[in-house]
Amino acid sequence: MRRTALIKAGLLALVLALSVASVAVAQVTGLYYQEVEKDGRVYVFNTPERYQSWQSSGDIGTAITLVGRGAGGETLVAENETAMDLYLFKHNLPAYDRPTPKPAKAADFPANKFGIRVYADVSSKQNKDDATGKKSSDSGEGVDVKRTYFTFTHQFDKVWSAQFQSDIGDQGARRYDVFVKKAYVQAAIDPQFTLRLGSADTPFIPFAEGVYGLRYVEQVITDRLSFGTSAEWGFHVLGNNPLWGYQFTIGNGKGYSNPTRTKSVDFEGRISATPMEGLVLAVGGYSGKRGNDTDAVPALHTATRADALLSFSTSFFKIGGQYFQADNWNTTTTVATDKSDGFSGWGQINFNPEWSIFGRYDTAKPSKDLKPNLKETYYNAGVQWTLNKAFAASLVYKYDEVKGGTFTTGDAGATGSVNVNSKGKFSEIGIYTVYNF
């Protein structure tokens, strides 16, 4: 109370100094004040320029008017809020109510966004060759951070933006290599027409991951078996609306970790549709030399891949499947030719927003011509707990089996048997987590 009284007394002293000045115009520590009574009105000014303009033209311009609020019942016409406050205070009149000014809205652009996504697990696993009884060197118990993504997005305006994403991943024997996964400039001309230049999502694998919904537990089949990559250096065109979507990429062919130049470019595309709520249909295709067409080692074959996906989901369950068929995926520079195909099916039941159970089954023939007996079978089952939008965890059991030779997969690494008549078995049980912040 005492402090308020002191402040009020100080302001009153200032106003009194203004009122007793011999000249109507007073300049006190940079604060200008002038009041003039004319035709039953009191005109109040806070800047000499407005006062001089009014004297010469009689027009005060934009002003604040309070009818009957003057010391003698006059109408007050003030140049601005400061002038009105000074008059009312000087004449010991009640202040006038007005809306509190809202803070100025920050500009929408430019805008920055930074995020981190982590895939981590603690598990016990075993990778064993049935023919020899030997286990792989990484069999056992441990904690692993399979992926850490740092993503920075800069929005120049409503059309132009740029994104950079680093990928720190468990790369087997190389251990935690750091890659530039995404680095592109984007022009979002329309939701149905966006252009990207640089390393960005490929058309099919990231789309399938979004439909599958459990990437942190396992990669989708084409990524897990290395019949595709999730990002590529190149030129990308994409768009979508509630009923359909598309994406086409002209790329280098080597994936995001190897932006090499070759004699030709690769092509990949996808067309998807959502004809009714919850139903997703998609087809895609790939054609190119996979970045292997050079003068030193010219490509002899074109690698192709066809993709199809079907999924239906409600708030209670999800069921879906993905099929691929590839020709010469790993034989672009050899005389021999080869074919491959595989299928992945998955399901999930949601008991409530927090708890769900899920399962998946994959089967593939990675080399139908060169290794006709080679067959890979994978399945998983688990219980998921979704704490919030940022964190989820699952208790998962995985099993991966390779017959008729050896093969490298994303979950097991090199597995199978040195004896083509035997098989290799990979099993793992653990807790898998994803954290977004």
VOGU-3710 file (C-alpha; in Angstrom, 3 decimals, decimal comma):
1> mrrtalikag> 0,000/0,000/0,000  2,790/2,410/0,911  4,604/1,730/-2,351  1,393/2,307/-4,345  0,786/5,580/-2,524  4,311/6,758/-3,312  3,892/5,947/-6,998  0,559/7,752/-7,105  2,029/10,766/-5,364  4,897/10,883/-7,867
11> llalvlalsv> 2,577/10,820/-10,859  0,380/13,489/-9,286  3,406/15,719/-8,815  4,257/15,303/-12,484  0,745/16,254/-13,599  0,701/19,283/-11,310  3,967/20,409/-12,796  2,391/20,204/-16,233  -0,757/22,101/-15,210  0,992/25,061/-13,581
21> asvavaqvtg> 3,435/25,626/-16,399  3,155/29,128/-17,888  3,156/27,648/-21,359  0,368/25,254/-22,353  2,884/22,986/-24,057  5,204/21,308/-21,577  8,058/18,897/-22,130  8,902/17,008/-18,959  11,489/14,237/-19,270  10,244/13,484/-22,779
31> lyyqevekdg> 6,503/13,321/-21,854  4,365/15,727/-23,883  0,870/16,807/-22,720  -1,628/19,398/-23,948  -5,364/19,909/-23,373  -7,626/22,441/-25,109  -11,328/23,104/-24,415  -13,359/24,001/-27,497  -17,075/23,893/-28,293  -17,987/21,844/-25,221
41> rvyvfntper> -15,218/19,364/-25,833  -11,795/18,903/-24,328  -9,095/17,855/-26,781  -6,097/16,097/-25,265  -2,745/15,472/-26,969  0,367/13,465/-26,192  2,560/14,418/-29,189  3,365/17,921/-30,470  2,947/16,831/-34,085  -0,708/15,816/-33,621
51> yqswqssgdi> -1,399/18,980/-31,633  0,096/21,233/-34,332  -1,780/19,350/-37,056  -5,069/19,806/-35,184  -4,403/23,524/-34,705  -3,904/24,052/-38,413  -6,637/21,733/-39,740  -9,128/21,286/-36,897  -9,088/17,527/-37,551  -7,654/15,353/-34,787
61> gtaitlvgrg> -7,808/12,172/-36,876  -8,080/8,786/-35,145  -8,899/9,428/-31,498  -10,482/8,069/-28,314  -13,784/9,705/-27,346  -15,493/9,535/-23,929  -18,832/11,348/-23,757  -19,480/13,342/-20,570  -16,296/12,227/-18,857  -14,589/15,654/-18,641
71> aggetlvaen> -14,046/17,462/-15,333  -17,042/19,696/-16,145  -19,080/17,069/-17,974  -17,459/17,784/-21,323  -16,823/15,180/-23,984  -13,204/14,088/-24,006  -11,382/13,571/-27,303  -7,880/12,152/-26,740  -5,159/11,538/-29,273  -4,325/8,160/-27,728
81> etamdlylfk> -4,666/6,095/-24,566  -1,696/7,771/-22,884  -3,223/11,251/-23,404  -6,562/10,052/-22,002  -4,899/8,471/-18,954  -2,973/11,659/-18,200  -6,104/13,848/-18,391  -8,146/11,600/-16,112  -5,298/11,332/-13,623  -4,630/15,074/-13,668
91> hnlpaydrpt> -8,268/15,848/-12,898  -8,583/13,040/-10,347  -11,236/11,268/-12,403  -11,883/7,511/-12,562  -9,918/5,626/-15,157  -11,805/4,218/-18,130  -12,065/0,507/-18,763  -10,611/-0,927/-21,948  -9,557/-4,424/-23,080  -6,106/-5,514/-22,022
101> pkpakaadfp> -3,928/-5,506/-25,137  -3,207/-9,027/-26,354  0,433/-9,920/-26,844  1,512/-9,728/-30,441  1,260/-13,084/-32,206  4,598/-14,519/-33,159  5,192/-14,780/-36,876  4,271/-18,161/-38,340  7,463/-18,218/-40,393  10,288/-18,900/-40,282
111> ankfgirvya> 9,746/-21,774/-37,845  11,996/-24,527/-36,517  11,198/-27,965/-35,145  13,604/-30,416/-33,525  12,833/-33,983/-32,512  14,533/-37,185/-31,380  13,328/-40,765/-31,801  14,989/-43,706/-30,044  14,475/-47,449/-30,549  15,938/-49,388/-27,614
121> dvsskqnkdd> 15,595/-52,878/-26,200  16,824/-55,239/-23,510  16,674/-58,873/-24,566  18,055/-62,376/-24,542  18,756/-63,923/-27,933  20,241/-67,020/-29,496  21,433/-67,539/-33,074  22,405/-71,171/-33,644  23,488/-73,364/-36,570  21,739/-76,714/-36,056
131> atgkkssdsg> 24,348/-78,588/-38,114  27,356/-77,530/-36,018  25,630/-76,585/-32,769  27,554/-73,314/-32,750  26,021/-70,028/-31,658  26,811/-66,627/-33,105  29,100/-64,284/-31,173  26,248/-61,920/-30,312  24,059/-64,581/-28,719  23,268/-63,793/-25,072
141> egvdvkrtyf> 21,750/-61,035/-22,986  22,181/-57,316/-23,390  20,854/-53,814/-23,958  20,801/-52,338/-27,444  19,858/-48,960/-28,922  19,111/-49,981/-32,488  18,249/-46,546/-33,815  18,517/-42,913/-32,751  17,178/-40,269/-35,118  17,857/-36,545/-34,718
151> tfthqfdkvw> 15,514/-34,561/-36,955  15,620/-30,810/-37,612  13,038/-29,115/-39,830  13,180/-25,463/-40,895  9,998/-23,966/-42,394  10,904/-20,927/-44,509  7,268/-20,137/-45,358  4,056/-22,074/-46,004  5,574/-23,615/-49,169  9,324/-23,986/-48,690
161> saqfqsdigd> 11,042/-26,043/-45,991  14,155/-28,134/-45,408  14,764/-31,187/-43,252  17,876/-32,863/-41,921  17,860/-36,219/-40,123  20,858/-38,121/-38,797  20,658/-41,865/-38,225  22,782/-43,468/-35,516  22,264/-47,188/-35,886  23,489/-50,584/-34,768
171> qgarrydvfv> 25,263/-51,807/-37,891  26,465/-55,197/-36,673  30,242/-55,519/-36,839  30,607/-51,803/-37,629  28,623/-50,805/-34,526  26,777/-47,535/-34,331  27,681/-45,844/-37,579  26,309/-42,349/-38,136  24,537/-41,625/-41,422  22,753/-38,708/-42,988
181> kkayvqaaid> 19,362/-40,314/-43,564  17,400/-37,294/-44,727  18,661/-34,028/-46,145  16,267/-32,368/-48,534  14,614/-29,148/-49,619  10,848/-29,304/-50,047  8,270/-27,250/-51,914  4,786/-28,129/-50,612  2,895/-26,450/-53,432  -0,318/-28,291/-52,586
191> pqftlrlgsa> -1,241/-31,264/-50,361  -1,573/-33,203/-53,613  1,700/-31,961/-55,105  4,937/-31,747/-53,113  8,495/-31,751/-54,482  11,602/-32,878/-52,599  15,228/-32,749/-53,673  17,855/-34,681/-51,691  17,741/-37,735/-49,457  14,128/-38,395/-48,442
201> dtpfipfaeg> 11,680/-41,218/-47,747  11,297/-43,779/-50,504  7,772/-44,438/-51,797  6,942/-47,843/-50,324  8,875/-48,872/-47,192  8,067/-45,808/-45,011  4,435/-46,006/-46,177  4,263/-49,701/-45,195  5,880/-48,881/-41,831  3,167/-46,316/-41,147
211> vyglryveqv> 0,409/-48,829/-41,929  2,084/-51,634/-39,945  2,619/-49,323/-36,957  5,258/-51,361/-35,073  8,509/-50,326/-36,735  10,262/-50,113/-33,373  9,606/-53,827/-32,873  10,674/-54,881/-36,391  11,278/-53,583/-39,905  8,774/-54,380/-42,645
221> itdrlsfgts> 9,694/-57,400/-44,756  11,437/-55,698/-47,699  13,587/-53,612/-45,357  14,286/-56,542/-42,992  15,478/-58,738/-45,901  17,360/-55,873/-47,638  15,136/-55,813/-50,710  14,734/-52,080/-50,386  15,721/-49,039/-48,359  13,697/-46,484/-46,423
231> aewgfhvlgn> 15,396/-43,350/-47,825  17,133/-42,447/-51,085  19,075/-39,578/-52,658  17,146/-38,196/-55,596  14,130/-36,238/-56,792  10,781/-37,038/-55,157  7,208/-36,108/-56,120  4,355/-36,935/-53,750  0,851/-36,009/-52,729  -2,242/-37,280/-50,967
241> nplwgyqfti> -5,818/-36,571/-49,982  -8,329/-38,541/-47,846  -9,031/-40,976/-50,694  -5,706/-41,589/-52,433  -1,987/-40,871/-52,405  1,092/-41,304/-54,540  4,862/-40,935/-54,550  7,486/-41,300/-57,273  11,254/-41,152/-56,862  14,108/-40,846/-59,333
251> gngkgysnpt> 17,104/-41,924/-57,256  20,749/-42,894/-57,263  19,957/-46,486/-56,317  22,358/-47,024/-53,404  20,203/-45,799/-50,539  20,727/-42,971/-48,087  24,075/-44,215/-46,746  25,809/-44,093/-50,154  25,063/-41,058/-52,385  27,190/-42,417/-55,250
261> rtksvdfegr> 26,917/-41,468/-58,934  26,394/-44,036/-61,681  25,622/-44,166/-65,393  21,883/-44,458/-64,840  19,167/-43,624/-62,308  16,583/-45,843/-60,627  12,833/-45,393/-60,486  10,413/-46,251/-57,688  6,743/-45,440/-57,267  3,643/-46,107/-55,200
271> isatpmeglv> -0,068/-45,479/-55,592  -2,341/-45,951/-52,565  -6,048/-45,668/-51,897  -8,366/-45,455/-48,889  -11,786/-46,205/-50,398  -13,408/-46,456/-46,961  -12,411/-45,638/-43,397  -9,772/-48,064/-42,139  -9,151/-49,780/-45,485  -5,759/-49,163/-47,144
281> lavggysgkr> -4,690/-50,509/-50,535  -1,309/-49,856/-52,132  0,783/-51,073/-55,064  4,336/-50,098/-55,927  7,220/-50,859/-58,202  10,984/-50,438/-58,548  13,262/-50,591/-61,606  16,960/-49,782/-61,945  20,566/-50,896/-61,675  20,685/-50,216/-57,896
291> gndtdavpal> 23,592/-47,810/-58,361  25,849/-50,540/-59,774  26,085/-49,407/-63,411  29,619/-47,999/-63,822  32,255/-48,016/-66,548  34,479/-50,176/-64,377  31,723/-52,712/-63,674  28,764/-52,286/-66,030  25,393/-53,625/-64,961  24,202/-56,698/-66,869
301> htatradall> 20,654/-56,809/-65,524  17,956/-54,472/-64,270  16,708/-55,047/-60,742  12,937/-54,882/-60,383  10,570/-55,197/-57,448  6,778/-55,253/-57,287  4,946/-54,472/-54,032  1,385/-54,833/-52,809  -0,196/-54,010/-49,446  -3,660/-54,485/-47,966
311> sfstsffkig> -4,725/-53,437/-44,474  -7,957/-52,906/-42,572  -8,192/-51,402/-39,109  -10,700/-50,130/-36,571  -10,271/-48,773/-33,069  -10,424/-52,384/-31,843  -8,220/-54,316/-34,282  -5,854/-54,166/-37,252  -5,096/-56,822/-39,850  -2,892/-56,518/-42,912
321> gqyfqadnwn> -0,412/-58,046/-45,285  2,402/-57,132/-47,672  3,761/-59,053/-50,677  6,836/-58,437/-52,800  8,401/-60,075/-55,833  11,887/-59,132/-57,050  14,040/-60,041/-60,054  17,840/-59,723/-60,131  17,891/-57,666/-56,932  21,358/-58,926/-56,005
331> ttttvatdks> 22,585/-59,959/-59,481  22,723/-56,720/-61,474  26,446/-57,199/-62,235  26,626/-60,981/-62,590  25,856/-63,193/-65,545  23,471/-65,302/-63,479  19,906/-64,158/-62,910  17,724/-64,671/-59,865  14,220/-64,201/-58,485  12,871/-63,617/-54,986
341> dgfsgwgqin> 9,530/-63,185/-53,276  8,059/-62,928/-49,817  4,904/-62,315/-47,806  4,293/-60,672/-44,442  1,014/-60,774/-42,504  0,201/-59,036/-39,225  -2,608/-58,499/-36,759  -3,242/-56,440/-33,637  -6,057/-56,276/-31,062  -6,500/-53,136/-28,960
351> fnpewsifgr> -8,184/-53,745/-25,614  -8,053/-50,033/-24,791  -5,855/-47,048/-25,747  -3,054/-48,354/-23,506  -2,941/-52,137/-23,978  -2,861/-54,314/-27,069  -1,541/-57,652/-28,325  -0,003/-58,252/-31,743  1,554/-60,902/-33,941  3,237/-61,214/-37,330
361> ydtakpskdl> 4,286/-63,971/-39,738  6,774/-63,621/-42,649  7,933/-66,149/-45,208  10,337/-65,558/-48,091  12,332/-67,271/-50,841  15,325/-64,909/-51,139  17,039/-66,712/-54,064  14,643/-68,916/-56,004  16,961/-69,601/-58,969  20,468/-69,681/-57,492
371> kpnlketyyn> 19,504/-71,222/-54,126  16,102/-72,845/-54,702  16,129/-74,574/-51,295  16,825/-71,376/-49,370  13,784/-70,352/-47,334  13,358/-67,829/-44,525  10,533/-67,889/-41,970  9,968/-65,273/-39,292  7,301/-64,567/-36,714  6,818/-62,469/-33,600
381> agvqwtlnka> 4,184/-62,043/-30,885  3,916/-59,499/-28,134  2,020/-57,274/-25,735  2,239/-53,504/-26,145  1,801/-50,800/-23,526  1,269/-47,286/-24,897  1,906/-44,758/-22,145  1,299/-41,683/-24,307  2,088/-40,349/-27,783  5,770/-40,166/-26,893
391> faaslvykyd> 6,463/-43,569/-25,345  5,498/-47,186/-25,960  6,986/-50,492/-24,829  6,380/-54,118/-25,813  7,239/-57,503/-24,403  8,087/-59,478/-27,572  9,126/-62,970/-28,627  10,799/-63,352/-32,043  11,723/-66,410/-34,053  13,624/-66,502/-37,354
401> evkggtfttg> 14,558/-69,670/-39,245  16,653/-70,090/-42,408  16,770/-73,396/-44,292  18,909/-74,461/-47,249  21,892/-72,160/-46,712  22,746/-68,885/-45,033  21,140/-65,473/-45,284  21,378/-62,102/-43,528  18,269/-60,509/-42,043  17,678/-57,279/-40,178
411> dagatgsvnv> 16,733/-58,952/-36,910  19,110/-61,922/-36,756  22,042/-60,789/-38,857  23,804/-63,700/-40,582  21,836/-66,846/-39,860  21,235/-70,262/-41,384  23,492/-73,309/-41,640  26,712/-74,222/-43,407  24,947/-77,488/-44,236  22,279/-76,916/-46,892
421> nskgkfseig> 20,327/-79,846/-45,521  20,136/-78,257/-42,075  18,929/-74,906/-40,793  19,778/-71,992/-38,550  17,492/-70,786/-35,795  17,308/-67,341/-34,241  15,139/-66,610/-31,207  14,856/-63,551/-28,992  12,698/-62,414/-26,104  12,861/-58,948/-24,647
431> iytvynf> 11,342/-55,551/-24,015  11,346/-53,143/-26,954  10,720/-49,416/-26,561  10,222/-46,310/-28,693  10,603/-42,807/-27,344  9,789/-39,604/-29,241  10,664/-36,200/-27,852
//
